[in-house]
């Protein structure tokens, strides 16, 4: 039973008020085809919109089966539109980009039924209106009559009690219009069908009741004796809440994204630039940190311990006090497990070994540094040799012997260093007894010129290869004792060893099992020195530096992320403007505000996933190019250089970037989605 009680509706146009409905009241039973007739502007369509709960701004009341629309809340009205009323519009209001079947399924998306049930019911409805052979056609390929039949099938999808048809034959030819009216007449045997029409002859031919209106007022209600149907009682049905799952909203948005794939991909590409920037910043810093840490672990064994003064903690580099020669013996006496050391002798004017070669002429060449760009020069040089502890390899010699006890120029080299020295295919054992010429530069001086501008006279010393250890090292390595290095400086450079200072001291322990616990006890037992695992200390420093670089790079990339977020927001807003009519259709079939919100947030979600995917793929490709370029560069320096992934994005970080991009996109699209959800249904249907 439909009851219209003192219904009044006014529109404000400027300073004037126009009365569309003026105190209209009547009751209508179920099982009737009711025609509402009258001249244009008399309030017919306005009343249909009020009955259909598309417009909630009115006076009076609409009561359906004892339930007041005036008193109903927003969610109740959504449920009412879904369960109780079905709309048939003059201009069809179908989604032209979708098929007949999809248009009917649209109303069923709100029912929460399974995909199989939804498709089965939609097919049954289309068969019922004579479109069994047109289900997979897009509606813009159908004739006007066929489209109206699709609209009727959609209106029947949720088995409503009331069908509201606004000029259902207005856009059809006479013959097709008659077919549609026959269909509506058949439907009215079980439901209340309200039809607005300008054609009195249709009302006379098909309507059971004719409601005449003029100037917003009810003129009369006439029973058409020739067509009257037997009224049916109220239909009992289980009402379900209007609800669209996020998955259904996502599928709907995916269809729209596919239709606008050019724009969607362009937006995703724009956003992916920022994502790629952030990803590369993380990949480069993470990969470099991992690579350097591995190199450090290869250089510094697990028993290597760095020693520093506790008083230097927190001081800037310029204020750090150096370690002295006397600190060596003090540190070594802290624990019986400490067996040797390497003292990095420092200070302005102190010579530091830099270049090594079997070719004396290259090492003595005053223009050595400027010739470093020449391939022939680089092939005969070794750079950045690191000292190792002779004690650790004394039982693992491949060729030769240990240095003589009092020798200050004999060294043992690693097997990989020997291969770097002997590049002409000769026997490695022939290196035993050969001289290595070592070029020194004074610390604090320019390698090419001193402060006066006069070229520095090369400082060249000679080491002799006593043995080759069966070890492979990541960088060229020579093995000595800590005392050897101190005595070498005292003898060769005439420096009193007791005056030597150092930037770093590394000591070695026989304990490798619980060394960290032992160091903690040593640190707690005295207040002068801080002892830490060498690899761990340097790795922490590298990681700290890389984090600073990461944040700087991410800061630059963040600018493009902000621009991308604005772009996503604009694109979603454009999508809202393009789909206003669709929003109105969805609200008319019972979609909640939340459902509309979800549809456009889902569109943002799609852009976010696509952006992250493109950005991560770009990052993977660029990372491979960077790694290949670094490897090629290292190969030019050393043929034994390992392949190092200096740009590698951890899987966990990739997942976080994906999540960040999706969340950012959804936040960016939330405001236009919210605007869409708040659109008035009737306003949305009027705009095309």
C-alpha positions in Angstrom: 0.0 0.0 0.0 1.3 3.4 -1.0 0.0 6.5 0.8 0.7 10.0 -0.2 0.0 12.4 2.6 -0.3 16.2 2.1 2.8 16.1 -0.1 4.3 19.6 -0.8 7.4 20.4 -2.7 8.8 23.9 -3.5 11.9 24.9 -5.5 13.8 28.1 -4.8 14.8 29.9 -7.9 16.7 33.1 -7.0 14.4 35.0 -4.7 11.3 33.2 -5.9 9.7 30.0 -4.8 8.0 27.7 -7.3 5.5 25.2 -6.0 5.9 21.9 -7.7 3.5 19.9 -5.5 0.7 21.5 -3.5 -0.8 19.4 -0.7 -1.3 16.2 -2.7 -2.8 13.2 -1.0 -4.0 9.8 -2.2 -3.7 6.0 -1.5 -2.7 3.3 -4.0 -3.1 -0.5 -3.6 -0.7 -3.1 -4.9 -1.2 -4.9 -8.2 -2.2 -1.8 -10.2 -0.9 0.0 -13.2 -1.3 3.7 -12.3 -0.8 6.4 -14.9 0.0 9.9 -13.7 -1.0 12.3 -16.4 -1.0 16.1 -16.8 0.7 18.9 -18.7 4.4 19.5 -18.4 5.5 21.1 -15.2 2.5 19.9 -13.2 4.7 17.9 -10.7 4.4 14.4 -12.1 8.2 13.7 -12.2 8.7 15.5 -8.9 6.2 13.3 -7.2 7.9 10.1 -8.7 11.2 11.3 -7.4 9.8 11.8 -3.9 8.1 8.3 -3.9 11.4 6.8 -5.1 13.3 8.6 -2.3 15.6 10.3 -4.8 14.7 13.6 -3.3 14.2 13.9 0.5 13.5 17.7 0.7 9.7 17.9 1.0 6.8 18.5 3.3 4.1 15.9 4.1 4.9 12.2 3.9 5.2 9.2 1.7 4.2 6.0 3.5 4.9 2.6 2.0 3.4 -0.4 3.8 3.2 1.6 7.0 6.8 2.9 6.9 7.3 6.7 6.6 10.0 8.0 4.2 10.0 11.3 6.0 11.2 9.7 9.2 13.6 7.3 7.6 17.4 7.7 7.9 19.9 7.7 5.1 20.7 4.0 5.3 17.0 3.1 5.5 16.3 5.1 2.3 19.2 3.2 0.6 17.6 -0.1 1.6 14.2 1.2 0.5 15.5 2.1 -2.9 17.1 -1.3 -3.2 14.2 -3.5 -1.9 11.0 -1.6 -2.5 11.2 0.5 -5.6 12.6 -0.1 -9.1 13.2 2.8 -11.6 12.5 2.9 -15.3 13.7 6.2 -16.9 12.7 7.8 -20.1 16.3 8.1 -21.2 17.0 4.6 -19.9 20.0 5.7 -17.6 22.0 2.6 -18.5 25.8 2.4 -18.5 26.7 2.4 -22.2 30.1 0.9 -21.6 28.7 -2.2 -20.1 26.7 -5.1 -21.5 23.0 -5.8 -20.9 23.9 -8.5 -18.4 26.3 -6.2 -16.5 23.7 -3.4 -16.3 21.2 -5.8 -14.7 23.9 -7.3 -12.4 24.6 -3.8 -11.3 21.5 -3.7 -9.1 22.3 -7.2 -7.8 25.8 -6.1 -6.8 24.1 -4.5 -3.8 22.4 -7.8 -2.6 25.5 -9.5 -1.4 24.7 -12.7 -3.4 27.3 -14.9 -5.0 28.6 -14.3 -8.6 26.9 -17.4 -9.8 23.5 -16.5 -8.3 23.8 -12.9 -9.6 24.5 -14.0 -13.1 21.8 -16.6 -13.1 19.1 -14.2 -11.9 20.2 -11.4 -14.3 20.0 -13.9 -17.2 16.5 -15.0 -16.1 15.3 -11.4 -15.9 16.6 -10.6 -19.4 15.0 -13.7 -20.8 11.8 -12.6 -19.1 11.8 -9.3 -21.1 12.7 -11.0 -24.4 16.4 -10.3 -24.5 18.0 -13.7 -24.2 20.0 -13.2 -27.4 21.2 -9.7 -26.4 22.8 -10.3 -23.0 26.5 -9.9 -24.1 25.9 -6.8 -26.2 26.9 -3.4 -24.9 23.7 -1.4 -24.5 24.8 1.3 -26.8 24.6 -1.3 -29.6 20.9 -2.0 -28.8 17.8 -0.4 -30.1 15.7 2.0 -28.0 13.1 -0.6 -27.2 15.8 -3.2 -26.3 17.5 -0.7 -24.0 14.2 0.1 -22.2 13.7 -3.7 -21.7 17.1 -3.8 -20.1 16.0 -1.0 -17.8 12.9 -2.9 -16.9 14.9 -6.0 -16.2 17.2 -3.9 -14.0 14.2 -2.4 -12.2 13.0 -5.9 -11.4 16.3 -7.2 -10.2 15.7 -7.0 -6.5 12.0 -7.9 -6.7 10.6 -4.5 -5.7 7.0 -3.9 -4.7 6.7 -0.6 -6.6 7.9 0.1 -10.2 8.4 3.8 -11.0 8.3 4.5 -14.8 9.0 8.0 -15.9 7.8 8.4 -19.5 8.9 4.8 -20.3 7.8 5.1 -23.9 8.8 8.8 -24.5 12.0 7.8 -26.4 10.4 5.0 -28.4 8.4 4.6 -31.5 4.7 3.7 -31.3 5.1 0.0 -31.9 8.0 -0.4 -29.5 6.1 1.7 -26.9 3.2 -0.6 -27.1 5.4 -3.6 -26.5 6.9 -1.9 -23.4 3.4 -1.1 -22.1 2.3 -4.7 -22.5 5.3 -5.7 -20.5 4.5 -3.2 -17.7 0.9 -4.3 -17.7 2.0 -7.9 -17.1 4.3 -6.7 -14.3 1.4 -4.8 -12.6 -0.4 -8.1 -11.9 2.0 -8.6 -9.0 3.4 -5.1 -8.3 2.3 -1.5 -8.1 3.4 0.2 -11.3 3.4 4.0 -11.4 3.8 5.5 -14.8 4.3 9.1 -15.7 3.1 9.8 -19.3 2.1 12.7 -21.5 0.1 10.4 -23.7 -3.6 10.1 -22.5 -4.2 7.3 -25.0 -1.7 5.1 -23.3 -3.3 5.7 -19.9 -6.7 4.9 -21.3 -5.5 1.7 -23.0 -3.3 0.2 -20.2 -3.8 2.0 -16.8 -6.0 0.6 -14.0 -6.0 4.0 -12.3 -5.5 7.4 -13.9 -4.2 10.2 -11.6 -4.7 13.6 -13.1 -2.6 16.5 -12.0 -2.4 20.2 -12.9 -0.2 23.0 -11.4 1.1 20.8 -8.7 -2.3 19.7 -7.5 -4.2 16.5 -7.6 -7.3 17.0 -9.9 -8.8 13.5 -9.8 -8.2 9.7 -9.5 -10.2 7.8 -12.0 -10.6 4.0 -12.2 -10.3 2.7 -15.8 -13.0 0.0 -15.7 -12.0 -1.5 -19.0 -8.5 -2.4 -17.8 -8.9 -2.8 -14.1 -6.8 -5.6 -12.5 -7.6 -7.6 -9.4 -5.7 -6.0 -6.5 -3.2 -8.2 -4.7 -2.4 -8.1 -1.1 0.9 -6.8 0.3 3.8 -8.9 -1.0 5.8 -10.5 1.8 9.5 -10.5 1.1 12.7 -10.6 3.1 14.3 -7.2 2.9 18.1 -7.1 2.9 20.3 -4.2 3.7 21.9 -2.4 0.8 25.5 -3.5 0.6 28.2 -3.5 -2.1 31.4 -5.4 -1.3 34.7 -3.6 -1.8 35.5 -6.4 -4.4 32.4 -5.5 -6.4 33.4 -1.8 -6.2 36.9 -2.7 -7.3 35.6 -4.7 -10.3 33.5 -1.8 -11.3 36.4 0.6 -11.0 38.6 -1.8 -13.0 36.1 -1.7 -15.9 36.3 2.1 -15.8 40.1 2.1 -15.6 40.2 -0.2 -18.6 37.9 2.1 -20.6 40.2 5.0 -19.7 43.3 3.0 -19.9 45.4 5.7 -21.6 44.7 8.2 -18.8 45.1 5.5 -16.1 48.5 4.4 -17.4 49.7 8.0 -17.9 48.7 8.8 -14.3 50.4 5.6 -13.0 53.6 6.5 -15.0 53.7 10.0 -13.5 53.3 8.6 -10.0 55.8 5.8 -10.7 58.6 8.4 -11.2 58.4 9.4 -7.5 58.1 5.8 -6.5 61.1 4.8 -8.6 63.1 7.6 -7.0 62.3 6.4 -3.5 62.9 2.8 -4.5 66.3 3.6 -6.1 67.3 5.6 -3.0 66.5 2.6 -0.8 68.0 0.1 -3.4 71.3 2.0 -3.8 71.8 2.6 -0.1 70.7 -0.9 1.0 72.7 -2.6 -1.7 75.8 -0.5 -1.0 75.5 -1.0 2.7 75.2 -4.8 2.2 78.1 -4.9 -0.2 80.4 -2.8 1.9 79.5 -4.8 5.0 80.4 -8.0 3.1 83.7 -6.5 2.0 84.4 -5.3 5.5 83.7 -8.8 6.9 86.1 -10.2 4.3 88.8 -7.7 5.3 88.3 -7.8 9.0 88.0 -11.3 10.4 85.6 -12.1 13.2 88.4 -11.7 15.8 89.4 -8.2 14.8 88.7 -5.5 17.4 88.9 -1.8 16.9 90.3 0.3 19.8 89.4 3.9 20.4 89.6 6.4 23.3 86.4 6.7 25.3 87.0 10.4 25.7 86.6 10.9 21.9 82.9 9.7 22.0 80.6 12.4 20.5 83.5 14.7 19.5 83.7 16.2 16.0 86.5 14.8 13.9 88.8 17.8 14.3 88.7 17.4 18.1 89.4 13.7 18.2 92.6 12.8 20.0 94.9 10.2 18.2 96.1 7.0 19.7 99.8 6.9 20.8 102.4 4.2 20.6 102.1 3.6 24.3 98.4 2.8 23.9 99.4 -0.4 22.0 101.0 -2.1 24.9 98.4 -0.8 27.3 95.6 -2.4 25.1 97.4 -5.6 24.5 97.8 -6.0 28.3 94.1 -5.8 28.9 93.4 -9.5 28.0 95.6 -12.5 27.6 93.7 -13.6 24.4 95.0 -10.6 22.5 97.9 -11.8 20.4 98.7 -9.1 17.7 97.7 -5.7 16.3 97.8 -3.4 13.3 98.5 0.2 14.1 97.3 2.7 11.4 100.2 5.2 11.7 99.0 8.7 11.0 99.8 12.3 11.3 100.7 15.1 8.9 103.8 14.4 6.9 103.8 10.6 7.8 104.3 8.6 4.6 101.6 6.1 3.7 102.0 3.2 1.3 99.6 3.8 -1.7 100.8 2.1 -5.0 102.5 -1.2 -5.5 104.1 -2.8 -8.5 106.8 -5.2 -9.7 107.8 -2.5 -12.2 110.2 -0.1 -10.5 110.0 2.5 -13.3 106.3 2.9 -13.0 106.5 3.4 -9.2 109.3 6.0 -9.5 107.6 7.9 -12.3 106.8 11.4 -11.0 103.8 11.6 -13.3 102.3 8.4 -12.0 99.1 9.9 -10.7 98.4 11.7 -14.0 99.0 8.5 -15.9 96.4 6.6 -13.9 93.9 7.1 -16.7 96.0 4.9 -19.0 95.1 1.2 -19.2 98.7 0.1 -19.5 99.6 1.9 -16.3 96.7 0.5 -14.3 97.4 -3.0 -15.4 100.9 -2.9 -13.7 99.7 -1.4 -10.5 98.0 -2.6 -7.3 96.2 -0.1 -5.2 94.8 -0.1 -1.7 96.7 -3.1 -0.3 95.6 -3.9 3.3 97.7 -5.5 6.0 96.8 -8.8 7.6 98.2 -10.6 10.6 101.1 -13.0 9.7 100.2 -15.2 12.7 96.9 -16.1 11.1 98.5 -17.6 7.9 101.9 -19.0 9.2 100.6 -22.5 8.8 98.9 -22.0 5.5 101.7 -21.1 3.0 101.3 -22.2 -0.6 104.8 -21.1 -1.7 107.9 -19.7 0.0 108.6 -19.3 3.7 107.8 -16.9 6.5 109.8 -13.7 6.7 113.1 -13.8 8.7 112.6 -12.9 12.4 114.3 -9.6 12.3 113.4 -8.6 8.8 111.9 -5.2 8.1 111.2 -5.6 4.4 110.0 -9.2 3.8 106.2 -9.9 3.6 103.8 -12.7 2.8 101.1 -12.0 0.3 97.7 -13.6 -0.3 97.2 -16.0 -3.3 94.7 -13.6 -4.9 97.3 -10.7 -4.5 99.9 -12.9 -6.2 97.5 -13.4 -9.2 97.1 -9.7 -9.4 100.8 -9.2 -9.5 101.5 -11.9 -12.1 99.2 -11.1 -15.0 101.4 -12.5 -17.8 100.6 -16.2 -17.2 103.8 -16.9 -15.3 104.2 -19.3 -12.4 103.1 -17.8 -9.1 106.0 -19.6 -7.3 108.4 -17.5 -9.4 107.3 -14.5 -7.4 109.1 -15.7 -4.3 112.2 -13.6 -3.7 111.0 -10.8 -6.1 110.8 -7.2 -5.0 107.6 -5.2 -4.7 108.2 -1.5 -5.2 106.0 0.6 -2.9 105.2 4.3 -3.5 104.5 6.4 -0.4 102.7 9.7 -0.1 103.0 12.0 2.9 99.7 12.4 4.7 98.2 15.9 4.3 100.1 16.5 1.1 98.8 16.6 -2.5 99.8 13.5 -4.4 100.9 15.6 -7.4 102.2 18.7 -5.7 103.1 19.9 -2.2 101.9 23.2 -0.8 104.7 25.2 -2.5 103.6 24.0 -5.9 106.9 22.0 -6.4 106.3 18.4 -7.6 106.8 16.0 -4.7 109.8 13.7 -5.0 108.4 10.1 -5.0 109.2 8.1 -1.9 109.8 4.5 -3.0 110.6 1.6 -0.7 111.2 -2.0 -1.5 109.5 -5.0 0.0 110.5 -8.6 -0.8 108.0 -11.4 -1.3 109.0 -14.2 1.2 105.9 -16.3 0.8 102.4 -16.7 -0.7 99.6 -17.7 1.7 96.8 -20.0 0.4 94.2 -17.3 1.0 91.8 -15.4 -1.3 91.1 -11.9 -0.2 88.6 -9.4 -1.5 91.3 -6.7 -1.8 95.0 -7.2 -2.2 96.5 -8.2 1.2 100.0 -8.5 2.6 100.7 -10.3 6.0 103.0 -8.8 8.6 103.2 -8.5 12.4 102.3 -5.3 14.2 105.9 -4.9 15.4 107.1 -5.3 11.7 105.2 -2.2 10.7 106.4 -0.1 13.6 110.0 -1.2 13.1 109.8 -0.5 9.3 108.8 3.1 9.9 111.5 3.5 12.5 114.2 2.1 10.3 113.2 3.4 6.8 111.9 6.8 7.7 114.1 7.5 10.8 111.0 8.1 13.0 111.3 7.4 16.7 108.5 4.7 17.2 107.7 6.1 20.7 106.5 9.3 19.0 104.2 7.6 16.5 100.5 8.3 16.6 97.7 6.5 14.9 94.2 7.2 13.7 93.1 3.6 14.5 94.3 0.5 16.3 93.0 -3.0 15.5 93.9 -5.9 17.8 93.2 -9.6 17.3 91.9 -12.1 19.9 92.2 -15.8 20.1 88.7 -15.9 21.4 86.1 -16.2 18.6 83.1 -17.8 20.4 81.9 -15.3 23.0 84.0 -12.3 22.0 81.2 -9.8 22.3 80.7 -10.7 25.9 84.4 -10.5 26.6 84.6 -7.1 25.0 81.7 -5.9 27.2 83.6 -7.0 30.3 86.8 -5.3 29.1 84.9 -2.1 28.4 83.2 -2.2 31.8 86.5 -2.9 33.6 88.4 0.2 32.5 87.5 3.8 31.5 90.1 4.7 28.9 89.5 2.4 25.9 86.4 1.4 24.0 86.8 -2.0 22.2 84.3 -3.1 19.5 84.3 -5.7 16.8 86.0 -4.1 13.8 83.5 -5.2 11.2 80.6 -4.3 13.3 82.0 -0.8 14.1 82.8 0.1 10.5 79.5 -1.4 9.2 77.6 0.8 11.7 79.5 3.8 10.4 78.7 2.9 6.8 75.1 2.2 7.6 74.8 5.6 9.3 76.3 7.4 6.3 74.1 5.5 3.9 71.0 6.3 5.9 71.8 10.0 5.6 72.2 9.6 1.9 69.0 7.7 1.7 67.0 10.4 3.5 68.5 13.0 1.3 67.6 11.1 -1.9 64.1 10.3 -0.6 63.6 14.0 0.2 64.2 14.9 -3.4 61.9 12.1 -4.6 59.3 13.2 -2.1 58.7 16.4 -4.1 57.5 14.3 -7.1 55.4 12.2 -4.7 53.5 15.3 -3.6 53.0 16.2 -7.3 51.8 12.7 -8.0 49.4 12.7 -5.1 47.8 15.9 -6.5 47.7 14.4 -9.9 45.8 11.3 -8.6 43.4 13.5 -6.8 42.7 15.5 -10.0 42.3 12.4 -12.1 39.8 10.8 -9.6 37.9 14.1 -9.5 37.7 14.1 -13.4 36.5 10.5 -13.2 33.8 11.7 -10.7 32.6 14.4 -13.1 32.5 11.9 -16.0 30.5 9.4 -14.0 27.9 11.7 -12.3 25.1 10.0 -14.2 26.4 6.6 -13.1 26.5 7.8 -9.5 22.8 8.8 -9.8 21.9 5.4 -11.3 23.7 3.5 -8.5 22.0 5.6 -5.8 18.6 5.0 -7.6 19.1 1.2 -7.3 20.0 1.4 -3.7 23.8 2.1 -3.4 24.8 3.7 -0.2 27.0 6.7 0.1 29.7 4.4 1.4 29.4 2.3 -1.8 30.0 5.3 -4.0 32.9 6.3 -1.8 34.4 2.7 -2.2 34.0 2.8 -6.0 36.2 5.9 -6.4 38.6 4.9 -3.6 39.0 1.6 -5.4 39.9 3.5 -8.6 42.6 5.2 -6.6 43.7 1.8 -5.3 44.1 0.6 -8.9 46.2 3.6 -9.8 48.3 3.0 -6.7 49.0 -0.7 -7.4 49.8 0.1 -11.1 52.1 3.0 -10.1 54.0 0.8 -7.6 54.3 -2.0 -10.0 55.7 0.3 -12.8 58.0 2.0 -10.3 59.4 -1.2 -8.9 59.9 -2.7 -12.4 61.8 0.5 -13.4 63.8 0.2 -10.2 64.7 -3.4 -10.9 65.9 -2.5 -14.4 67.9 0.6 -13.4 69.5 -1.4 -10.5 70.7 -4.0 -13.0 72.2 -1.3 -15.2 73.9 0.3 -12.2 75.3 -3.0 -11.0 76.6 -3.9 -14.5 78.2 -0.4 -14.9 79.9 -0.8 -11.5 81.1 -4.3 -12.3 82.5 -3.1 -15.7 84.3 -0.2 -13.9 85.8 -2.6 -11.3 86.9 -5.0 -14.0 88.9 -2.2 -15.6 90.7 -1.8 -12.3 91.1 -5.4 -11.4 90.3 -8.5 -13.4 89.5 -10.4 -10.2 86.9 -7.9 -9.1 83.7 -9.6 -7.8 80.2 -8.8 -9.1 78.7 -6.6 -6.5 75.0 -5.6 -6.2 75.4 -2.0 -5.1 71.8 -1.4 -6.0 69.5 -4.0 -4.6 66.0 -3.4 -3.2 65.2 -5.8 -0.3 61.9 -7.6 -0.7 60.6 -6.3 2.5 61.2 -2.7 1.4 59.6 -3.4 -1.9 56.5 -4.6 0.0 56.5 -1.4 2.1 56.8 0.7 -1.0 53.9 -1.0 -2.6 51.8 -0.5 0.6 52.9 3.2 0.8 52.0 3.8 -2.8 48.6 2.2 -2.4 47.8 4.1 0.8 49.0 7.4 -0.7 46.8 6.9 -3.8 43.8 6.0 -1.7 44.3 9.1 0.5 44.8 11.2 -2.6 41.5 10.0 -4.1 39.5 10.1 -0.9 38.4 13.8 -1.1 36.9 13.6 -4.6 35.4 10.1 -3.7 33.8 11.7 -0.6 32.4 14.5 -2.8 30.9 11.9 -5.1 29.3 10.0 -2.2 27.6 13.1 -1.0 26.0 13.9 -4.3 22.2 14.1 -4.2 20.8 11.2 -6.3 18.3 13.4 -8.2 20.9 16.0 -9.0 23.2 13.3 -10.3 20.6 11.8 -12.6 19.7 15.2 -14.1 23.3 15.9 -15.1 24.7 14.2 -18.2 
